[in-house]
Amino acid sequence: MSEGCDLSRRQLLGRASTVVGAVLARRFSFGQPEQPLVLGSGSHRYECLHDWLTPPEGMVFGDTQGVAQDSQGRIYVGHTVNGESASSNAIVVCDEKGKYLTSWGERFKGGSHGLDLRKEGDEEFLYHCDTNARKVVKTSLDGRVVWEMGVPEASEKYKDGQNYIPTNVAFGPDGGFYVADGYGSSWIHRYDKDANYLGTFGGPGKEAGQVQQPHGLWVDARGSEPLLAVADRANRRIQYFSLEGKHVSFSTVGMRLPCHFDVREGVMLVPDLESVVTLLDEKNQPIVQLGDGHPSGLRGKPRSEFLPGKFIHPHDAMFLRNGDILVAEWVPIGRVTLLRRVR
C-alpha cells in the first residue's frame, strides 16, 4: 500500500514537471517570451522579437553581420556560416514577413560582412564587403557578380597589398561611393559612379580627420548639406566629413562602439557593438536606447542563455520599409531580431 502510494506520487510529480517544462519551453523558446517585450518609450516603442528570421533546416547561421531590403520588400542577411551548417551559402533571402525564400553566396563563407543595397537606374545591386577575400564585390540581387575590387593600389597606402580589410560601403548623391577599410589600416577610399578611384582620407589616429576602425559609413542628408558620417568605432564616436573628405565635426553623445547607420524620417539608427541600438534625432541627440544588455558577456554562449529584450552585440541594423527595425548581431550562432514598432 505504502509502495503504491509512493509510486503514484512520483508519477504525479513527473507528469507535473513535464507539463511545467512544456509551458516554459513554449514561453521561453530561444529566450523569447510568449508575449513580446516592449522596448523604448514615447513614440519610439517596439515589440522585441528575437529570432524573427531564422535559416532553413540544414543551414546554421554564423555571425550575422549585414542586412538589406530591396524595393520588393525582400530581406537579405549576410552571415559567416557556422561550422555546423550543411549549407555554405552566406546570403539568405527572405520575404518581408521573414519567410525563407532562397540563399546563395558560397564565395562569401567566412567573410560576409558589410551588405549595402542601392538602386541604379531600373536595377538594384548589393555591395558586399568580404573580409576574408579582402574585396568589395558588387552583385545583382540573385548573386551574379558585376565587378569586384581588391586593394586600392592607387592610394599608395598599402605596401605589397597588405593591411586592407574593407568593412562597409556608403553611397554618394552623385552616384559615387565610399569604402571603409575598417579592419585594415583605417583609411576611407572614394570612388566615382563607375568605380574609378578618386582619393583617400582618414587614416589611423584620434585627432580630427583621423579615424580608428572606421567600421561603417553613411551619407547623412539630414542637414543643410550632405555629409559623410563615419562610425569611428574604436574612437567611440561618429565623425563627420565633407563629401570630399575634410573633417567637419564629432558626435559622441550616446556612442559606445558604433558599427553602422540607417536613416528614416530624420531619425538615425545606430547599431552599437557594446550591446545597444540607439536612435538619434536630427541634432544627433539620443532619442532612445533599445535593448541595452551591456555588459553581456554572452557572445560565445548557447542561445538558451541569451536574455529576452537584451542585445549582445548589434553589428548591423536597418529600418524596414514599414518602419520596423531589423537588427543582426555579431554572435557565432547568429541572431536576427525584429523590433516591431508599436503604433
C-alpha positions in Angstrom: 0.0 0.0 0.0 2.7 2.4 1.0 4.9 1.5 -2.0 2.0 2.0 -4.3 1.3 5.4 -2.9 4.9 6.5 -3.3 5.0 5.3 -6.9 1.8 7.3 -7.7 3.3 10.4 -6.0 6.5 10.1 -8.1 4.4 9.6 -11.3 2.3 12.7 -10.4 5.4 14.8 -9.8 7.0 13.6 -13.0 3.9 14.5 -15.0 3.7 17.9 -13.3 7.3 18.5 -14.1 6.7 17.6 -17.8 3.8 20.0 -18.0 5.7 22.8 -16.4 8.6 22.2 -18.7 6.4 22.2 -21.8 4.9 25.5 -20.7 8.3 27.1 -20.1 9.6 25.8 -23.4 6.7 27.4 -25.2 7.0 30.6 -23.2 10.8 31.0 -23.5 11.6 29.4 -26.8 15.1 30.8 -27.8 14.8 33.1 -24.8 11.7 34.8 -26.3 8.7 35.4 -24.0 5.3 34.4 -25.3 4.2 38.0 -25.0 6.8 40.2 -26.7 8.7 42.6 -24.5 8.2 46.3 -25.4 11.4 48.4 -25.6 11.7 52.1 -25.8 9.4 54.9 -24.8 7.0 57.6 -26.1 6.5 57.4 -29.9 9.5 55.0 -30.2 8.2 51.8 -28.6 9.0 48.5 -30.2 8.0 44.9 -29.6 11.2 42.8 -29.4 11.0 39.6 -31.4 14.3 37.7 -31.2 15.0 35.1 -33.9 12.2 36.5 -36.0 14.1 35.5 -39.0 15.9 32.1 -38.9 17.7 29.9 -41.6 16.0 26.8 -43.0 16.8 23.3 -41.9 20.3 22.3 -42.8 21.7 25.8 -42.6 23.2 27.3 -39.4 23.9 31.0 -39.1 27.4 32.1 -38.3 27.9 35.7 -37.2 25.0 37.6 -38.7 26.8 40.8 -39.9 24.8 42.5 -42.7 21.2 43.2 -43.6 19.5 44.9 -46.5 16.0 45.2 -48.1 15.1 45.7 -51.7 12.2 47.6 -53.2 10.0 44.5 -53.3 10.4 44.0 -49.6 12.8 41.1 -49.8 15.3 40.9 -46.9 18.9 39.9 -47.3 21.1 38.7 -44.4 24.8 38.2 -44.7 26.4 35.7 -42.3 29.8 34.0 -42.0 28.3 30.4 -41.9 28.5 28.3 -38.8 30.9 25.3 -38.9 27.9 23.0 -38.2 26.0 24.2 -41.2 25.4 21.8 -44.1 25.0 24.8 -46.5 27.8 27.1 -47.3 25.6 29.9 -48.6 26.4 33.1 -46.9 23.5 35.2 -48.2 20.0 34.3 -47.0 16.9 35.9 -48.7 13.5 36.1 -47.0 10.2 37.8 -47.8 9.2 40.9 -45.8 7.4 38.6 -43.3 10.6 36.7 -42.6 9.8 33.6 -44.6 12.8 32.0 -46.2 12.9 32.2 -50.0 16.4 31.2 -51.1 20.1 31.5 -50.4 23.4 31.9 -52.4 26.9 33.2 -52.0 29.2 30.3 -51.1 32.1 32.6 -52.0 31.3 34.8 -49.0 31.5 32.0 -46.5 33.6 33.2 -43.5 33.9 36.7 -44.9 30.4 38.2 -45.4 30.5 41.4 -43.5 29.1 44.7 -44.9 26.0 44.4 -47.0 24.5 47.5 -48.7 21.9 47.9 -51.4 21.4 50.6 -54.0 19.1 51.1 -56.9 20.9 52.2 -60.1 18.6 53.0 -62.9 15.9 50.4 -63.0 18.0 47.7 -61.3 19.1 47.1 -57.7 22.5 45.9 -56.6 24.2 44.6 -53.5 27.6 45.8 -52.4 29.4 43.2 -50.3 32.5 43.7 -48.1 34.2 40.3 -47.9 36.7 40.4 -45.0 38.2 37.1 -45.9 38.9 37.8 -49.6 39.6 41.5 -48.7 37.4 42.7 -51.5 34.4 44.8 -52.3 32.1 42.8 -54.6 29.1 44.2 -56.5 26.4 41.7 -57.3 22.8 41.5 -58.7 20.1 40.5 -56.2 20.5 36.9 -57.2 24.2 36.8 -56.7 25.6 37.5 -60.2 28.9 39.3 -59.9 29.1 42.6 -61.7 32.6 43.5 -60.5 35.0 43.0 -57.6 37.9 45.1 -56.4 40.7 44.5 -54.0 43.4 46.7 -52.6 43.2 50.3 -53.9 46.7 50.4 -55.1 46.3 53.9 -56.5 46.0 55.2 -52.9 49.7 54.2 -52.3 48.7 53.4 -48.7 49.3 49.6 -48.9 52.8 48.1 -49.3 52.5 44.8 -51.1 48.7 44.8 -50.9 48.8 44.3 -47.1 46.6 45.5 -44.3 43.4 46.2 -46.3 40.2 44.7 -45.0 37.0 46.6 -46.2 34.0 46.6 -43.8 31.2 48.7 -45.3 30.2 50.9 -48.2 28.3 54.2 -48.4 26.7 55.8 -51.5 27.1 59.4 -52.6 24.4 61.6 -54.1 26.5 61.8 -57.4 26.4 58.0 -57.9 29.9 57.5 -56.4 30.6 55.5 -53.3 33.0 55.3 -50.3 34.7 52.2 -48.9 35.7 51.9 -45.2 38.9 50.0 -44.6 37.6 49.3 -41.1 39.7 46.2 -40.1 42.8 47.1 -42.0 44.6 50.4 -41.9 41.7 52.8 -41.1 41.6 54.6 -44.5 38.5 55.7 -46.3 38.5 55.4 -50.1 36.4 57.4 -52.5 35.2 56.2 -56.0 33.1 57.6 -58.8 29.9 56.0 -60.2 32.0 53.8 -62.5 34.2 52.5 -59.6 37.1 54.7 -60.6 39.4 55.7 -57.7 39.2 59.3 -56.7 41.0 59.7 -53.4 41.7 58.6 -49.9 41.3 60.3 -46.5 41.2 59.5 -42.8 44.0 57.3 -41.6 44.7 55.9 -38.1 44.6 58.2 -35.1 42.4 60.1 -32.6 42.8 63.6 -34.0 40.3 65.5 -36.1 40.3 63.9 -39.6 41.8 60.7 -38.3 39.8 57.5 -37.5 40.4 54.3 -35.7 38.4 51.3 -37.1 36.0 53.2 -39.4 33.6 50.3 -39.4 30.5 51.8 -41.1 29.7 54.8 -43.4 26.6 56.7 -44.3 25.9 59.8 -46.4 23.8 61.8 -44.0 21.5 64.2 -45.8 19.5 65.4 -42.8 21.4 68.8 -42.6 21.7 71.7 -44.9 24.3 69.8 -46.9 25.1 66.1 -47.2 28.0 64.9 -45.1 29.7 61.5 -44.7 29.0 60.0 -41.3 31.7 57.6 -40.2 31.3 55.0 -37.4 34.7 55.8 -35.9 34.3 52.7 -33.7 37.5 52.3 -31.8 37.4 56.1 -31.0 33.8 55.7 -29.7 32.3 58.4 -31.8 30.7 59.4 -35.1 33.0 61.6 -37.2 31.6 63.8 -40.0 33.5 64.6 -43.1 32.6 66.6 -46.2 31.9 64.5 -49.3 35.5 65.4 -50.4 37.0 64.0 -47.1 37.5 67.1 -45.0 36.8 66.8 -41.2 33.7 68.6 -40.1 32.7 67.5 -36.6 32.4 64.8 -34.0 29.3 63.3 -32.4 29.9 61.4 -29.2 26.7 61.5 -27.0 25.3 58.1 -26.5 28.1 56.4 -28.6 30.0 53.4 -27.3 31.2 51.3 -30.3 29.0 52.4 -33.2 29.0 50.0 -36.1 26.9 51.4 -38.9 23.9 53.6 -39.8 20.5 53.9 -41.4 18.2 56.9 -41.6 14.5 57.2 -41.9 12.3 60.4 -41.5 15.0 62.3 -39.7 16.0 59.6 -37.3 19.4 58.0 -37.4 19.6 54.3 -36.4 22.9 53.2 -34.9 23.6 49.5 -34.0 26.3 49.6 -31.3 28.6 46.7 -30.7 28.5 47.4 -27.0 25.1 45.8 -26.6 22.6 48.5 -27.6 20.7 50.0 -30.5 20.5 53.8 -30.4 18.1 56.2 -32.2 19.4 59.8 -32.8 17.4 62.9 -33.7 18.5 65.4 -36.3 21.0 67.0 -33.9 22.4 63.6 -33.1 21.0 63.6 -29.6 19.8 60.2 -28.3 16.0 59.8 -28.6 16.1 56.3 -27.0 18.5 53.4 -26.5 16.9 50.0 -27.1 17.7 46.6 -25.5 20.8 47.7 -23.5 22.4 44.5 -22.5 25.8 45.8 -21.5 27.9 44.2 -20.2 26.5 40.9 -21.6 29.5 38.5 -21.8 27.2 36.2 -23.9 28.9 36.2 -27.3 30.0 32.6 -27.1 27.2 31.3 -25.0 24.3 29.0 -26.1 21.1 30.6 -27.2 19.3 29.3 -24.1 21.4 31.8 -22.1 20.5 34.8 -24.2 18.4 37.4 -22.3 15.0 38.4 -23.6 14.9 42.0 -24.6 18.7 42.4 -24.2 21.1 42.7 -27.1 24.6 41.1 -27.1 26.5 42.7 -30.0 24.4 44.6 -32.6 26.5 44.7 -35.7 24.1 46.0 -38.4 20.5 47.3 -38.3 18.1 48.9 -40.7 14.7 50.4 -40.9 12.4 48.1 -42.9 10.2 49.9 -45.3 7.2 49.7 -42.9 9.2 51.5 -40.2 10.1 48.4 -38.1 13.8 47.8 -37.3 15.8 44.7 -38.1 18.9 44.0 -36.0 21.7 41.5 -36.9 24.1 40.5 -34.1 27.7 39.5 -34.1 27.4 36.2 -32.3 28.7 32.8 -33.6 25.3 31.2 -33.8 23.7 34.3 -35.3 20.6 36.3 -34.2 18.3 38.5 -36.2 15.8 40.5 -34.1 12.7 42.3 -35.3 11.8 45.5 -33.4 8.2 45.9 -34.4 7.0 49.4 -33.9 4.1 49.9 -31.6 1.6 52.0 -33.5 
